[in-house]
């Protein structure tokens, strides 16, 4: 029988040749730290084999950091990115919470792991926020629910008026009547929707294409304007925001966008949602990353 330690050493060398010694050493350290005393001896070997096959590190570890939170990460739900973490932290500093008797009503569309509303619930004062996270994927909603439990954030209203609440909802953002019934008028609407154009999706690395849900990435839907530009979901969101009673006066809308999409998304919000007061946030890597609108 092969010596597990010797095999781990061989796999570690292969990872170092693939990623570089420093990155491989860090990943190996994180894998060891994620192991439980009850895990079988071959667990580390299996993790290294998965990583060498191209599986994202976050799926291998089963967790990913997001601000001060440590969130569960499971395929195929989209892995939270540092860019999203950055603007969510910035948004939390922008929002002015109300009292616990009139909590902020937050709607996160395409919620995935629930990372955006969970971080807002964690950072904003206790009892100030009631957040809803909507996704079309059952597995995403299961993960978001598990992440709420991991973060000790309740998922049902009325449990404790002094705690923020996050309610994961299985639904389609094209079902606008259901969205409005959740908690409109909303004080904050956020979204990191699918925005990768079809031709760019084909060029994504296998570690993304082979593991993450294409429904969370592909931004082109048949029948919508600006086809093949990754902007279909912004048209859907803008039409929803334009409906009477969706946004409270003074509400904030924050939409993550892809490379070179910010100007087009800003125009969509102007023309289709009637939101004229907009600005663009740039991420720490110099990319225009978020279109922010004030109702």
Backbone bond lengths (Angstrom), bond angles and torsions (degrees), N, CA, C in turn:
res aa  C-N    CA-C-N  psi(-1)  N-CA   C-N-CA  omega(-1)  CA-C   N-CA-C  phi
1 X - - - 1.465 - - 1.523 109.75 -
2 X 1.340 116.76 137.26 1.455 120.87 -176.32 1.522 110.35 -67.56
3 X 1.322 116.13 139.67 1.461 122.88 176.79 1.527 108.83 -68.24
4 X 1.369 118.81 117.87 1.470 120.72 -177.87 1.524 112.54 -58.29
5 X 1.320 118.01 -39.73 1.469 121.02 -178.96 1.521 110.94 -64.04
6 X 1.333 116.02 -41.73 1.462 119.75 179.26 1.522 110.89 -65.21
7 X 1.339 116.32 -38.12 1.464 120.10 179.51 1.515 110.59 -67.56
8 X 1.333 116.67 -41.95 1.471 120.84 177.25 1.525 109.94 -59.92
9 X 1.320 117.08 -41.16 1.460 121.37 179.01 1.528 111.20 -62.17
10 X 1.328 116.38 -42.32 1.465 120.65 178.52 1.528 111.21 -64.85
11 X 1.331 116.08 -43.68 1.466 120.44 179.84 1.526 110.77 -65.57
12 X 1.330 116.68 -37.50 1.466 120.97 178.98 1.528 110.44 -63.35
13 X 1.328 117.37 -39.83 1.460 121.22 178.05 1.526 110.89 -64.86
14 X 1.321 116.55 -39.07 1.471 120.21 177.32 1.527 110.43 -64.59
15 X 1.345 116.41 -39.61 1.468 120.33 178.87 1.524 110.51 -65.60
16 X 1.329 116.36 -39.02 1.469 120.82 178.81 1.525 111.22 -64.31
17 X 1.323 116.78 -38.30 1.468 119.56 178.49 1.522 111.47 -69.78
18 X 1.328 115.75 -24.88 1.466 121.09 -179.84 1.525 111.67 -83.90
19 X 1.340 116.81 -44.48 1.460 121.45 -172.56 1.521 114.16 -105.27
20 X 1.320 117.00 -17.14 1.460 121.08 -169.28 1.519 108.79 100.77
21 X 1.326 115.84 150.79 1.470 120.16 -172.24 1.532 112.23 -62.40
22 X 1.335 116.91 -43.47 1.466 119.66 -175.34 1.525 111.55 -65.85
23 X 1.331 117.85 -47.89 1.466 121.55 -179.88 1.525 111.11 -63.57
24 X 1.325 116.34 -42.86 1.462 119.97 -179.80 1.530 110.72 -63.77
25 X 1.320 116.93 -38.98 1.462 121.10 179.22 1.526 111.04 -63.56
26 X 1.332 115.81 -41.73 1.468 120.13 177.57 1.526 111.16 -63.44
27 X 1.334 116.13 -46.57 1.465 119.86 -178.80 1.525 111.09 -62.66
28 X 1.307 117.14 -40.55 1.459 120.90 178.55 1.531 110.60 -63.21
29 X 1.329 115.94 -39.91 1.465 119.93 177.88 1.533 110.81 -62.20
30 X 1.347 115.88 -44.38 1.467 119.53 179.95 1.527 111.38 -65.80
31 X 1.311 117.12 -36.83 1.463 119.99 176.81 1.525 110.57 -63.06
32 X 1.325 116.60 -45.05 1.470 119.71 179.04 1.532 110.69 -61.99
33 X 1.330 116.04 -40.52 1.461 120.16 -178.94 1.529 111.91 -66.30
34 X 1.334 116.84 -27.24 1.470 120.29 -178.07 1.526 112.59 -80.24
35 X 1.323 116.53 -13.42 1.469 120.24 -177.76 1.521 111.22 -72.52
36 X 1.330 115.06 143.19 1.460 121.69 175.12 1.528 108.95 -100.40
37 X 1.339 117.38 154.65 1.471 119.73 178.35 1.520 113.39 -56.49
38 X 1.344 115.44 -28.23 1.464 119.64 -177.53 1.525 113.37 -83.92
39 X 1.344 117.68 -7.37 1.462 120.33 -177.81 1.529 110.44 -67.23
40 X 1.336 116.39 143.82 1.467 119.20 178.11 1.530 111.43 -65.51
41 X 1.316 116.56 158.78 1.464 121.33 -175.02 1.523 112.95 -63.29
42 X 1.336 116.80 -24.73 1.470 119.46 -177.79 1.530 112.75 -87.59
43 X 1.340 118.35 1.63 1.469 121.00 -176.29 1.531 111.48 -60.43
44 X 1.332 117.54 -46.35 1.462 120.57 -179.33 1.523 110.43 -62.79
45 X 1.306 117.10 -41.03 1.461 121.39 177.46 1.522 110.52 -59.37
46 X 1.322 116.70 -43.84 1.462 121.88 179.87 1.524 110.68 -64.22
47 X 1.342 117.03 -39.92 1.465 120.47 178.96 1.524 111.10 -63.40
48 X 1.320 116.33 -42.71 1.465 120.05 178.59 1.526 111.41 -64.68
49 X 1.312 116.50 -39.52 1.469 119.93 178.95 1.532 110.83 -63.77
50 X 1.325 116.68 -41.55 1.470 120.33 177.48 1.520 111.16 -62.25
51 X 1.321 115.64 -42.03 1.468 119.85 -179.21 1.528 110.67 -65.78
52 X 1.324 117.19 -40.40 1.461 121.04 179.78 1.526 111.91 -67.03
53 X 1.323 116.49 -24.00 1.463 120.33 177.12 1.527 111.80 -80.27
54 X 1.343 116.90 -5.13 1.453 120.78 176.44 1.511 115.35 104.35
55 X 1.340 117.33 1.70 1.463 119.25 -179.67 1.530 109.45 -67.11
56 X 1.340 118.12 137.60 1.468 120.22 -179.45 1.530 112.10 -57.82
57 X 1.311 115.82 142.99 1.458 121.72 -177.67 1.529 111.61 -56.70
58 X 1.343 116.75 -38.15 1.464 120.03 -177.20 1.528 111.50 -62.81
59 X 1.325 117.03 -36.78 1.465 119.78 176.92 1.528 110.73 -70.78
60 X 1.319 116.29 -37.19 1.466 120.36 179.54 1.528 110.29 -64.68
61 X 1.335 116.29 -44.08 1.455 120.77 -179.94 1.531 111.80 -74.78
62 X 1.328 115.51 -30.34 1.464 120.21 -178.00 1.507 113.81 87.14
63 X 1.335 117.51 -0.54 1.461 121.73 179.29 1.526 109.49 -143.75
64 X 1.334 114.55 162.45 1.458 120.25 173.98 1.523 108.49 -148.23
65 X 1.332 118.98 138.71 1.466 120.06 177.26 1.518 110.47 -74.71
66 X 1.338 115.60 144.99 1.466 120.68 176.32 1.519 106.62 -147.87
67 X 1.336 115.62 99.47 1.458 119.43 -169.67 1.518 108.20 61.32
68 X 1.334 117.86 -136.36 1.466 120.37 178.02 1.524 113.41 -80.43
69 X 1.335 117.13 -2.58 1.460 121.11 -177.73 1.530 111.34 -89.64
70 X 1.319 115.03 153.33 1.463 122.01 169.13 1.521 106.49 -117.45
71 X 1.329 116.31 108.16 1.453 121.40 -173.40 1.524 111.30 -101.02
72 X 1.326 115.07 147.17 1.460 120.33 172.97 1.519 109.18 -66.98
73 X 1.322 115.50 145.25 1.460 121.15 -179.79 1.522 108.59 -134.63
74 X 1.343 116.18 118.07 1.472 120.74 -177.93 1.522 109.69 -135.70
75 X 1.337 116.76 138.98 1.464 119.00 175.11 1.528 109.97 -67.84
76 X 1.343 117.63 145.76 1.469 126.73 5.57 1.526 113.45 -101.04
77 X 1.338 118.42 13.61 1.461 120.61 -175.65 1.529 110.69 -63.33
78 X 1.321 115.50 137.47 1.466 122.18 -176.24 1.526 111.15 -52.46
79 X 1.320 115.63 133.68 1.464 121.92 177.63 1.526 108.99 -78.40
80 X 1.333 118.98 127.83 1.470 120.33 176.76 1.525 111.42 -59.68
81 X 1.330 115.04 135.10 1.468 120.85 -177.53 1.524 110.91 -101.42
82 X 1.351 116.47 155.05 1.471 120.14 176.58 1.526 113.30 -57.24
83 X 1.338 117.36 -33.32 1.464 120.31 179.46 1.524 110.78 -62.11
84 X 1.336 116.17 -40.98 1.463 120.72 179.45 1.523 110.41 -68.70
85 X 1.326 116.32 -40.58 1.461 121.24 176.40 1.523 110.43 -57.34
86 X 1.329 117.00 -44.46 1.463 121.69 -176.44 1.520 111.84 -60.59
87 X 1.347 116.50 -49.62 1.462 116.61 -175.92 1.526 112.56 -76.00
88 X 1.322 118.21 -25.29 1.463 119.68 176.02 1.526 110.28 -67.86
89 X 1.330 117.12 -41.04 1.469 120.55 175.54 1.532 110.35 -61.34
90 X 1.325 115.97 -41.65 1.472 120.18 179.26 1.529 110.72 -66.08
91 X 1.324 116.36 -40.01 1.460 120.26 179.68 1.530 110.91 -63.65
92 X 1.323 116.61 -40.49 1.470 120.29 179.94 1.525 110.88 -59.01
93 X 1.332 117.05 -33.33 1.462 120.93 178.12 1.518 112.41 -78.23
94 X 1.337 116.31 -15.00 1.468 121.50 -178.75 1.518 111.74 -89.20
95 X 1.330 115.92 -30.70 1.465 121.52 -174.74 1.523 110.50 -74.12
96 X 1.329 115.33 139.95 1.472 121.24 174.58 1.520 108.47 -107.93
97 X 1.330 117.82 100.53 1.469 120.48 -177.48 1.524 112.37 -65.21
98 X 1.327 114.45 154.79 1.457 120.89 175.69 1.520 108.49 -96.23
99 X 1.314 116.56 -162.96 1.455 120.62 179.06 1.520 109.98 -86.92
100 X 1.332 116.54 169.00 1.461 120.37 179.52 1.524 111.91 -65.93
101 X 1.334 117.19 -22.05 1.469 119.30 178.01 1.526 111.77 -77.28
102 X 1.341 117.31 -19.93 1.468 122.00 176.28 1.525 108.93 -135.62
103 X 1.334 117.15 71.89 1.470 119.34 -175.95 1.523 112.12 -66.75
104 X 1.331 114.34 153.81 1.462 120.50 173.89 1.524 109.46 -62.43
105 X 1.327 116.42 136.79 1.452 121.42 174.81 1.519 108.08 -99.54
106 X 1.345 115.89 114.01 1.460 122.22 -174.95 1.528 109.38 -113.97
107 X 1.323 117.07 133.56 1.466 121.93 176.07 1.518 108.66 -122.12
108 X 1.340 115.63 121.36 1.461 121.16 176.15 1.520 108.53 -110.73
109 X 1.322 116.15 116.99 1.461 121.93 179.97 1.521 110.17 -92.27
110 X 1.342 116.04 143.33 1.476 121.26 -176.79 1.524 109.39 58.73
111 X 1.322 116.32 54.04 1.465 121.86 -167.16 1.521 114.21 -70.62
112 X 1.340 118.58 -25.47 1.463 120.23 178.78 1.514 111.87 58.83
113 X 1.324 116.73 -120.47 1.464 122.46 -179.31 1.515 112.94 -72.79
114 X 1.340 116.81 -7.43 1.459 120.75 -176.46 1.518 112.68 83.79
115 X 1.325 117.37 12.33 1.465 120.99 -170.89 1.525 113.37 -59.58
116 X 1.334 118.41 -42.28 1.468 120.29 -175.54 1.528 111.43 -67.85
117 X 1.339 119.93 -56.50 1.470 118.59 -179.62 1.523 113.29 -65.75
118 X 1.334 118.07 -31.93 1.465 119.58 178.73 1.527 111.14 -66.17
119 X 1.330 116.94 -39.99 1.461 118.88 178.22 1.527 110.76 -68.19
120 X 1.327 117.44 -38.68 1.467 120.00 176.37 1.527 110.50 -62.73
121 X 1.332 116.72 -44.34 1.466 120.33 178.48 1.524 111.19 -61.66
122 X 1.319 116.61 -35.43 1.465 120.74 -179.18 1.531 111.31 -71.68
123 X 1.333 117.32 -37.12 1.454 121.09 -172.60 1.522 113.81 -88.68
124 X 1.326 117.55 -31.41 1.465 120.30 -176.86 1.526 110.37 -79.11
125 X 1.328 118.12 155.24 1.470 121.22 -176.05 1.524 112.53 -55.24
126 X 1.337 117.83 144.20 1.476 121.58 -179.73 1.534 111.40 -56.41
127 X 1.320 114.72 135.57 1.462 120.55 177.82 1.510 114.94 80.40
128 X 1.349 116.98 4.99 1.472 119.81 -175.48 1.515 113.38 -97.90
129 X 1.349 118.28 -7.78 1.464 120.47 -167.66 1.522 112.41 -138.94
130 X 1.337 115.62 130.23 1.463 122.79 169.41 1.522 106.65 -119.93
131 X 1.328 116.41 109.95 1.464 121.45 -173.59 1.524 110.93 -112.66
132 X 1.325 115.28 141.44 1.463 122.55 175.00 1.521 108.36 -118.32
133 X 1.324 116.54 135.10 1.459 121.08 177.56 1.520 109.72 -121.39
134 X 1.319 116.99 120.20 1.461 122.47 -173.99 1.524 110.06 -110.03
135 X 1.333 116.08 135.16 1.459 120.44 175.44 1.524 108.95 -150.22
136 X 1.334 115.51 150.78 1.461 121.40 -178.72 1.525 111.81 -84.22
137 X 1.330 116.58 -12.96 1.464 121.98 -175.85 1.528 111.14 -95.04
138 X 1.329 116.41 124.66 1.456 120.27 177.11 1.526 111.34 -62.25
139 X 1.321 116.26 -39.04 1.467 119.49 -178.65 1.530 111.27 -68.38
140 X 1.325 116.73 -33.22 1.463 119.57 175.46 1.526 110.69 -65.75
141 X 1.326 117.19 -43.74 1.464 120.67 -179.37 1.524 110.73 -66.29
142 X 1.324 117.54 -36.68 1.465 120.52 175.26 1.528 110.60 -61.98
143 X 1.340 115.76 -43.16 1.457 120.15 -179.70 1.527 110.82 -67.45
144 X 1.333 116.98 -42.75 1.466 120.33 178.80 1.531 110.72 -60.85
145 X 1.340 116.48 -39.01 1.464 120.87 178.46 1.526 110.45 -65.66
146 X 1.323 116.55 -42.98 1.467 120.63 177.63 1.529 111.07 -64.30
147 X 1.318 116.54 -36.88 1.461 119.73 179.24 1.527 111.70 -68.67
148 X 1.325 116.30 -35.61 1.469 118.74 176.21 1.528 110.19 -61.62
149 X 1.329 116.21 -43.86 1.469 119.91 178.00 1.520 110.63 -62.90
150 X 1.330 116.93 -40.65 1.465 121.43 179.89 1.532 110.82 -63.06
151 X 1.334 116.07 -35.10 1.468 121.15 -179.09 1.526 112.63 -89.57
152 X 1.333 116.02 2.26 1.468 121.26 179.57 1.528 111.67 60.27
153 X 1.327 115.22 40.97 1.466 121.83 177.37 1.520 108.03 -113.42
154 X 1.332 118.92 120.03 1.463 121.06 -176.97 1.521 112.43 -64.24
155 X 1.342 115.84 150.78 1.467 121.38 -177.80 1.527 112.39 -113.23
156 X 1.318 117.15 13.68 1.467 119.22 175.20 1.519 108.69 -136.32
157 X 1.307 115.51 144.55 1.459 120.90 -177.81 1.525 110.34 -77.68
158 X 1.311 115.25 156.66 1.460 120.29 175.57 1.510 114.77 85.79
159 X 1.342 117.09 -5.09 1.464 119.32 -177.40 1.521 111.19 -70.71
160 X 1.315 116.47 -44.23 1.462 120.68 -176.48 1.524 107.42 -159.47
161 X 1.326 116.64 114.24 1.463 121.41 -176.86 1.522 112.50 -66.06
162 X 1.329 117.47 -15.78 1.457 121.03 -177.75 1.529 112.58 -97.62
163 X 1.339 116.58 14.10 1.462 120.13 177.79 1.526 109.53 -126.77
164 X 1.324 116.26 145.38 1.456 120.30 172.87 1.526 109.11 -73.21
165 X 1.323 115.22 150.97 1.464 121.51 -173.99 1.520 109.84 -126.71
166 X 1.338 115.37 138.67 1.462 121.93 174.73 1.525 108.49 -124.52
167 X 1.337 116.50 121.53 1.460 122.00 -177.74 1.528 109.62 -111.97
168 X 1.338 118.92 105.97 1.470 120.66 175.15 1.533 110.14 -74.12
169 X 1.329 115.96 136.85 1.469 120.88 -175.10 1.526 109.39 -131.91
170 X 1.326 116.76 124.36 1.460 121.11 173.48 1.516 108.34 -79.16
171 X 1.328 116.86 118.41 1.460 119.06 -177.29 1.514 111.83 -173.63
172 X 1.326 114.54 169.33 1.463 123.41 -179.00 1.522 108.16 -106.82
173 X 1.330 117.79 129.25 1.462 118.57 -177.50 1.521 112.80 -68.46
174 X 1.344 116.60 -8.39 1.467 119.13 173.52 1.518 112.09 -82.54
175 X 1.341 117.37 -10.46 1.461 122.61 176.14 1.522 108.11 -88.42
176 X 1.308 115.81 76.77 1.460 120.74 -170.14 1.525 113.24 -66.81
177 X 1.318 117.67 -31.33 1.472 119.60 179.97 1.523 110.77 -62.82
178 X 1.336 116.11 -42.50 1.467 120.26 178.80 1.520 110.81 -65.49
179 X 1.326 117.40 -40.26 1.456 120.80 179.33 1.525 111.08 -61.73
180 X 1.324 116.35 -43.06 1.462 119.94 -178.57 1.527 111.48 -65.46
181 X 1.334 116.33 -32.44 1.461 120.07 -178.61 1.524 112.99 -69.63
182 X 1.322 117.36 -18.11 1.463 120.59 -176.04 1.523 111.98 -64.26
183 X 1.336 116.54 -51.18 1.462 117.48 -176.26 1.508 114.07 -170.73
184 X 1.338 116.94 24.68 1.460 120.34 -179.92 1.542 109.68 -68.28
185 X 1.335 116.97 149.80 1.465 126.69 -1.29 1.527 111.60 -74.40
186 X 1.330 115.01 144.01 1.461 121.03 -176.99 1.525 110.64 -92.86
187 X 1.334 114.89 143.57 1.462 121.35 176.04 1.528 111.25 -88.24
188 X 1.321 115.50 -29.08 1.462 121.28 -178.98 1.525 108.55 -141.12
189 X 1.322 117.11 130.61 1.467 122.20 172.12 1.521 107.53 -124.25
190 X 1.323 115.22 125.26 1.464 120.70 178.86 1.525 109.65 -123.01
191 X 1.310 116.04 158.28 1.467 120.06 175.08 1.513 110.09 -164.10
192 X 1.320 114.61 137.76 1.467 122.28 165.74 1.526 104.60 -118.72
193 X 1.342 116.53 76.88 1.465 120.10 -172.46 1.520 111.88 -78.71
194 X 1.324 117.47 168.10 1.470 119.64 172.30 1.531 109.07 -60.87
195 X 1.343 116.47 128.57 1.463 118.04 -178.24 1.529 114.14 -140.57
196 X 1.318 117.12 10.54 1.463 119.33 -179.85 1.533 109.65 -81.72
197 X 1.338 118.70 121.37 1.469 120.56 176.34 1.530 110.83 -62.70
198 X 1.324 115.93 152.15 1.463 121.11 -175.26 1.527 112.08 -55.64
199 X 1.343 116.52 -44.42 1.463 118.54 -176.64 1.526 111.55 -68.14
200 X 1.335 117.60 -29.63 1.469 120.54 177.46 1.525 110.92 -77.59
201 X 1.329 116.53 -32.12 1.468 119.93 178.78 1.525 110.42 -60.29
202 X 1.298 115.72 -40.13 1.472 120.31 -179.61 1.529 112.01 -62.26
203 X 1.330 116.42 -21.21 1.462 120.57 -177.25 1.531 112.82 -100.42
204 X 1.328 117.50 0.67 1.461 119.84 179.45 1.523 110.80 -66.18
205 X 1.324 116.11 155.71 1.463 120.26 -179.82 1.523 110.19 -66.42
206 X 1.324 118.20 150.14 1.466 121.22 178.23 1.526 113.20 -56.73
207 X 1.347 118.00 -29.52 1.465 120.44 -179.79 1.522 111.25 -65.11
208 X 1.329 117.06 -21.18 1.469 121.18 174.76 1.526 109.89 -94.07
209 X 1.321 116.45 -54.55 1.469 121.05 -174.27 1.521 113.25 -62.83
210 X 1.318 117.24 -36.84 1.459 120.32 -173.68 1.523 113.39 -83.85
211 X 1.349 117.64 -9.42 1.459 119.04 -172.72 1.528 113.98 -126.48
212 X 1.332 118.22 -35.99 1.460 120.05 -175.33 1.532 110.53 -93.82
213 X 1.321 115.15 144.57 1.459 122.76 -175.27 1.527 110.79 -58.57
214 X 1.332 118.18 121.07 1.471 119.56 179.06 1.521 112.63 -61.05
215 X 1.345 116.69 -25.74 1.470 119.01 178.07 1.518 112.17 -65.79
216 X 1.335 117.13 -21.15 1.462 121.05 178.49 1.521 112.25 -90.67
217 X 1.331 116.52 -3.60 1.459 120.69 -174.95 1.525 113.17 -118.90
218 X 1.330 117.11 -46.33 1.464 121.38 -173.19 1.528 111.33 -71.48
219 X 1.338 115.45 120.14 1.459 120.05 -175.27 1.510 115.35 -99.13
220 X 1.319 118.51 8.64 1.467 121.48 -179.63 1.521 110.68 -108.61
221 X 1.331 116.02 124.94 1.459 122.41 175.42 1.525 108.38 -121.10
222 X 1.328 117.67 144.07 1.471 119.32 179.61 1.527 111.20 -65.73
223 X 1.331 115.06 142.68 1.455 119.46 174.77 1.513 115.08 91.87
224 X 1.323 118.01 1.13 1.462 120.19 179.81 1.515 109.98 -108.93
225 X 1.366 116.41 149.82 1.467 118.84 178.07 1.531 110.89 -64.42
226 X 1.314 114.98 170.79 1.480 122.46 -176.70 1.521 110.90 51.27
227 X 1.334 115.71 45.45 1.461 120.83 178.43 1.521 110.80 -59.68
228 X 1.328 115.61 144.60 1.465 123.54 178.83 1.530 113.61 69.27
229 X 1.335 116.76 20.95 1.464 119.85 176.96 1.525 111.56 -118.43
230 X 1.340 116.80 0.16 1.457 121.01 178.11 1.518 114.73 78.08
231 X 1.343 117.75 17.19 1.465 120.46 -171.48 1.531 114.59 -107.65
232 X 1.336 118.26 6.75 1.466 120.66 -174.15 1.523 112.53 -55.53
233 X 1.332 116.99 -43.89 1.457 119.85 -174.24 1.527 112.41 -69.80
234 X 1.328 117.12 -26.46 1.463 119.47 177.51 1.530 110.90 -69.25
235 X 1.327 116.62 -33.69 1.464 119.74 174.69 1.530 110.68 -65.11
236 X 1.327 116.68 -42.00 1.465 120.88 178.54 1.531 110.24 -62.81
237 X 1.320 116.15 -46.77 1.463 120.76 -178.45 1.528 110.62 -64.10
238 X 1.328 117.26 -42.05 1.463 120.73 -178.76 1.527 111.25 -63.04
239 X 1.318 117.01 -41.09 1.472 120.37 178.77 1.526 110.96 -64.41
240 X 1.329 116.49 -36.75 1.457 120.60 176.71 1.526 110.65 -66.32
241 X 1.329 116.78 -45.40 1.461 120.59 -178.56 1.526 112.22 -64.40
242 X 1.331 116.39 -26.79 1.471 120.31 -178.20 1.527 112.74 -73.81
243 X 1.336 116.89 -16.69 1.459 119.88 -176.65 1.528 111.05 -68.61
244 X 1.307 115.32 144.84 1.461 121.56 -178.71 1.529 110.35 -62.90
245 X 1.308 115.87 132.80 1.460 120.74 175.14 1.513 115.81 87.75
246 X 1.333 117.29 0.71 1.470 119.40 -179.53 1.521 110.90 -78.59
247 X 1.327 116.83 -45.95 1.464 121.39 -177.06 1.520 110.79 -107.43
248 X 1.325 115.63 134.06 1.452 120.24 172.12 1.531 108.80 -75.08
249 X 1.305 117.23 153.34 1.455 120.63 176.72 1.531 109.24 -59.10
250 X 1.326 116.25 129.64 1.452 120.95 -178.09 1.518 114.16 87.21
251 X 1.338 116.70 5.16 1.470 120.96 -178.79 1.530 111.25 -63.80
252 X 1.334 115.03 156.12 1.464 122.42 177.43 1.525 109.06 -112.75
253 X 1.320 116.38 134.75 1.462 123.00 174.44 1.525 107.38 -118.32
254 X 1.329 116.34 127.76 1.467 120.92 179.12 1.518 109.10 -127.69
255 X 1.333 116.26 116.78 1.460 122.02 -177.63 1.521 110.14 -120.94
256 X 1.339 116.44 121.95 1.460 119.61 174.18 1.527 108.79 -73.66
257 X 1.331 115.81 144.02 1.466 121.12 -178.95 1.519 109.97 -132.70
258 X 1.322 114.80 162.52 1.447 121.17 178.24 1.518 111.93 -88.79
259 X 1.310 115.21 -177.57 1.459 122.04 -176.84 1.530 110.80 -60.67
260 X 1.322 116.33 127.19 1.473 124.63 176.94 1.528 112.87 64.44
261 X 1.333 117.95 24.16 1.464 120.27 178.61 1.526 113.12 -105.74
262 X 1.325 118.09 -12.96 1.466 121.07 -171.01 1.525 112.48 -57.58
263 X 1.323 117.29 -45.67 1.462 119.89 -178.87 1.520 112.37 -62.43
264 X 1.318 117.32 -41.78 1.461 120.91 179.65 1.529 111.10 -67.26
265 X 1.338 117.30 -40.81 1.463 119.97 179.27 1.527 110.28 -66.59
266 X 1.309 116.78 -37.73 1.462 120.39 176.69 1.527 110.32 -60.21
267 X 1.325 116.79 -42.44 1.473 120.87 178.49 1.528 111.19 -64.92
268 X 1.345 117.02 -38.24 1.471 120.69 178.21 1.523 110.26 -62.73
269 X 1.325 117.67 -42.42 1.466 120.65 178.50 1.529 110.68 -65.69
270 X 1.325 117.26 -37.53 1.465 120.51 178.27 1.520 110.86 -64.34
271 X 1.336 115.66 -49.59 1.467 120.06 -170.30 1.526 113.21 -83.87
272 X 1.329 118.15 -37.90 1.473 120.63 -172.97 1.519 114.00 -100.44
273 X 1.331 117.61 -26.04 1.469 120.29 -179.74 1.519 112.23 -105.94
274 X 1.335 116.39 -11.01 1.467 119.37 -178.63 1.518 113.14 71.02
275 X 1.315 116.96 20.30 1.463 121.38 179.52 1.531 108.67 -97.27
276 X 1.311 116.21 102.75 1.469 121.16 -173.92 1.524 113.28 -93.42
277 X 1.343 116.08 -22.26 1.471 120.40 -176.99 1.525 108.75 -90.89
278 X 1.313 116.88 91.35 1.471 120.59 -174.55 1.524 110.89 -128.58
279 X 1.316 114.76 159.29 1.460 121.49 173.33 1.522 108.21 -147.51
280 X 1.325 115.65 163.17 1.464 121.25 -178.99 1.524 109.01 -117.59
281 X 1.335 115.54 129.76 1.460 120.99 177.01 1.526 109.55 -99.25
282 X 1.313 115.51 135.76 1.456 121.87 176.96 1.522 109.19 -100.45
283 X 1.327 117.20 139.23 1.464 120.20 -178.52 1.530 110.40 -83.68
284 X 1.333 118.26 172.03 1.474 120.57 -177.73 1.520 114.12 -63.30
285 X 1.326 117.12 -12.43 1.461 121.21 -179.21 1.531 112.11 -99.07
286 X 1.352 115.14 10.57 1.455 120.33 174.05 1.514 115.30 85.07
287 X 1.333 118.45 8.36 1.468 121.80 179.92 1.533 110.39 -97.41
288 X 1.326 116.13 140.21 1.464 119.88 171.32 1.521 107.05 -69.39
289 X 1.336 116.92 114.40 1.464 120.30 -165.80 1.522 114.11 -115.66
290 X 1.333 118.57 -27.24 1.464 120.62 -174.20 1.524 109.48 -137.96
291 X 1.332 114.83 137.10 1.451 120.51 167.50 1.516 107.41 -103.27
292 X 1.322 115.63 120.32 1.467 122.59 -178.49 1.518 108.18 -108.59
293 X 1.324 116.51 134.49 1.456 121.88 179.30 1.519 109.98 -129.32
294 X 1.326 115.70 145.41 1.461 122.35 175.83 1.513 108.64 -114.91
295 X 1.328 116.04 125.95 1.470 120.35 -179.18 1.524 110.23 -78.66
